[in-house]
Amino acid sequence: MNNIKDSVKDAITEIINYTFSEETVNRVRQVHEAKIHFVPTRYRILGGLLQSLNIKFGNFIERLIALVIKRDPKVEFLPLSGKRAKLSMSAETDALIDRYITSRQLPESPNQCDKLFEDLLRNIIHLERNTKGNKQAITKDIDALFKLASGQVVYLEIKYNDDHDTGKFVDINRKLIKTYAGLVNALEIKDVESLKPILYYFNPVKRWEPIYIPSSNIYRGSELFDAFFETRFQDIENYLRQLEDEEEVISIFDDLYCRIRYRT
């Protein structure tokens, strides 16, 4: 439990310190001081910072999962995890992925995509292993990357909620598959069993059906933890629910209020 608390606390401290840094506060202050409004400037500054922190909650979840992976004894945290990495991919693979995404949007496309997706991954590996010459460079954020005791590598694209609009949802799935293709090269993957791409939603509530990626590659809530980690999802969930009443957290927000309210 202490390990979980340390992971949560470290992730929260990191995002709060960035959001409430003097540089950020001054930048938000300059924006609001230039506007005429009946709401006092200091309260617009405070509201803007709190809204920014709320928006960053998805980033907090990404950071939290990364810390869990790094500290969990059942998996091996890999160096590319949590990094913005320069990868490579052939033009043929790039076009293949775009065609796949488009085909899944057509009315006649079958509801189940398990076989189609597995064939796509096999074709990506085949193309990347056999394409000669220069490959195009791609830069991708790798939310999490870890290795199991079996030797299989798992790549996670992490989202807080399954609540994205249509365009954003398509982009998320396209990004996961293209990052997978880049990792095939970076990790010298030779078969589909060696690298598993997973779209993970921290909140288990489901909105979208498995249009582009089959259910076997979509994990929600505790499913990821049950499958791979010693850390229990329920422990993290319970601790997060207790956070708002912790004196240390309350004092951070009290301090922010005083900095904004009483600044001369």
N, C-alpha and C positions, 0 to 999 in steps of 0.2 A: 504493500500500500504506500509506503514512503517513496518507493521508486516512482509510482504513478503521480503522487503529489509533487515530487521534484520535477517531473516532466511537464506537468500542467503549469506549475509555478514559473518554470524557466521560459516556457512558451508565452505565457501571459506577460511576464516582465519585459521580454524582448519587444513585443508589439506595443505595449503601453509606453515604454520608454521612447520608442520611435515616434509614436503618435503625439505624445505630450512633451516632446523635446522643445527647448527654448526656440530653436530654429523654426520648428513647425508652428508653434504658437505665434511667433512674430509674423510668419508668412500669412497665416489665417487672419491675424489682426490687421495687416495691411490691406487685405482684400475687403474686409468689412468696414474698416474706417473710411474707405473711399465711397461707400454707399450711404444713401439717405434712407432711413427706415425708422418707424415708430418703436420698434423693439430696440432697446439699448444695445449698443455695440458689444459690450462685454458679454451679454447673454447670447448674442448671435455668434460670437467667437466660441463660447462654451458649447452651444448647440452644434456648431460646425465640427468641433473636435470630437464630440460624442458620436455624431453621425459618421464621421470618418472611421472611428473605432468600430462602430457597428458594421460598416462595410468591410472592414479588414478581418471580420470574424472568420471568413472563409480562409484567409491566409493563416490565421491562428490555428485552425484545424489542420492545415497542411503541416505547419511547423510542429504541432503536437504529435501527429502521427509519425513524423520523421524522428522525433525524440523517442517515442515509444519503440520504434524499430531499432534505433541505435542502442537502446538499453535492454532490449528483450533477449534473453539467453537462447531462445529457440531459433533465431535467425541471424544471418550475418549481414550487417549494414555495408553496402557497397559504396565506393568513393564517389560515384556519379550521383548518388542520391541527394536530392535537394539542391542540385546545381543547375545552372544554365549552361548547357553543354553544346559545344560545336560538334555536330555529327555530319554524316554524309549519306546520300541516297542517290541511286541512279534516276535518270529522267524517266526511264521506263516504269520503275516502281512508283514514282510520283504520279504518273498518268494512270497507272493501274488502280491506285487508291482512289483517285478522283472519279474514275469510272465506276468503281464499286459503290461509292457514296451516292452517286447519281442514280445508279441502277436500283438501289434500295428505296428510292423515293417514287419509283414508277408504280402505277396501280396494279400491274400484273406481277410485281415482285412478291414471292411467297412470304407468308407471315414468319415462318421459322427461318432463321439465318445461320444455324449452327454449322451446317455443311459448307455453305457459301463462305462463311468467315474462316473456317479452317482451311479451305482451298485458297483463300486470299493470303493467309499467313504462309502457307507452303509456297505459293507463287512468289511472294516477296523474298523469302529466303533463297529460292532458286535463282531469281533475278540478281540478287545482291551477291550471291556466290559466283555467278557466271558472267556478269557484265564486266567487260574489259574497258580500260581507259578511265578517264577522269569521271568522278561523280560530283554532283552538285552539293555544295555545302548547305547545311540547314542548322539553325540554332534553336534548341528547344529546352524548355524548363522540364526537368525530370523531378516530379514531385517526390517519388520514393522508389528505391531500387534495393532489393535485398535477395539473399540466397538462402534456400532451404537446406536442411541436412542432406536431402536427396541429391543436391547439386542443381536443382531447377532454380532459375532466377525469376523473380516476380517484379514486374514494373507496374506501379500504381499511378493512375491519374486521379487525384483526390478532389472531391467537391463536397461542400457542406450540405447542400440541398439539391434535390432533383426538381428544380423549379425554374429552369432556364427557358427562355422563349425559343421558338423554332430555330432561328438562325444561330443562336448561341449553342443550342444543343447539337446542331450539325457540326459546328466548329470544334466542339469538345471531342466528339467521336473521330473527326478527321485528324485532329491533333494527336490523339492517342495512337492511332494507326500509323501516322507518319513518324512519330517518335519511336514507335516499335521498330519501324524499318531502319531508322538511324541506329538504334541499339543493336540490331542484327549485325551491323558492320562493326560497331564499337566493341561488342563482346564476342565477335566471330561466331555467331550462332549458326548451327548447321542443321537443326531440326526443330519442329514446332514444340516439342516437349521441353526443350531447354530454356525457353523464355515465354512466360505467360503474361499477357497484358490484361490489366484489370481496371475497370472504371469503378471507383469506390465512392459511395455516398455515406457520409457520417450519419446523417438523418435517414432513418429507414423508410420514411414516407415515399411512396412511389407515384410519379406522375407519368413518365414516359415508358412506353413498352420497349423491348429490346429490338429496335429497328435496325441498327447497324452492327451491334455487338450482341452476341447471344447471352442468355441469362447466366450461363456458366462462367462468363467473364465480367459479370456485374455483381458487386457485393454491396450490401447495405448494412449499416449499423453494426451489430455484433458478429455478423457472418465472417467478416475479415479476421477478427480476433479469434473466433472459434476455430477457424481453419488453419491459422499460421502462428499465433502468438501465445506465449504464456500469460501475458498481461490480459486481464479481463476487461471487456468493454463496459460491463456494469459498474466496475470500480471507477473508471474514468467518468462515466455518466453521473454517478452519484456524487463524486467530488465536484464536478462542474456545477451541479445544482446547489451545492453548499457554498460555493465561492462568494456569491453576492452578499452573504452575511458574515464573511470573515473580516475581522478588524483590519488586517493588513491591506486587503483590497479596498475596503471602505475608506481607509486613510489616504490611499492614492487619489481617489476621486475627491475627497474633501480638500486635499492639498491643491488639486487642480482648480477647484472652485475658488479657493482663496487667492490663488495666483491671478485668476482672471477677474474676480469680483473686486478685489481690493488693490489692484495695481494702480499706481498713481501716474 
